[in-house]
């Protein structure tokens, strides 16, 4: 029996940017009946925004990551083993980048299941593109420590890496901690170090700016509760 395909399906970074979903992706999604998702509520909302019409209660099966955890991955891929294709959705943006979907993809490769990544918005790559920093060599660090003292030490380490290696250092933060992170960045980094912030990417309120730390005019509430990606570079 020919096995089904695991499709890695990008969602949008916000419902207000739903036009970032390609029509060819929608055509693939509309044919699927099995999905691996992080949150059922978010997945249903994203699929409906794409124009998905199937009845969620009678025609579609969801394998929910947050409910079952990674121990059930082999069960989630069972439809592929029987010839049906499965879609893997992230909560936001591109699957497997800054989310645990890579574990599903790894298992699919072990089982000989074809994996097809679809094109879509990724805030990390968009921020790198907009930064003006080195796009040949870069490192993504995810979230910095919550504790301010540990976070400051990590910021110093990233600055040293950027200067010594010329690798762009990229990281992110939850919207409600942007203010405290920016305070630590501006207080810790050298005034001549280059800092980039991309905010609300793909939205009408999008901002992308790269400046020396000394030139940033610090408004504590300017980025508060907004979606930001940060980068330190040369």
Buried (B, 14 or more C-beta within 10 A) or exposed (E): EEBBBBBBBBBBBBEEBBEBBEEEBBEBBEEBEBBBBBBBEBBBEBBEEBEBEBEBEEEBEBBBBEEEEEEBBEEBBBBBBEEBBBBBBBBBBBBBBBBBBEEBBEBBEEBEBBBEBBEBBBBBBBBBBBBBBBEEEBEBBEEBEEEEEEBBBBBEEBBEBBBEEBBBBBBBBEBEBBBBBBEBBBEBBEEEBBBBBBBBBBBEEBBBEBEEBEEBEEEEEBBBEBBBBBBBBE
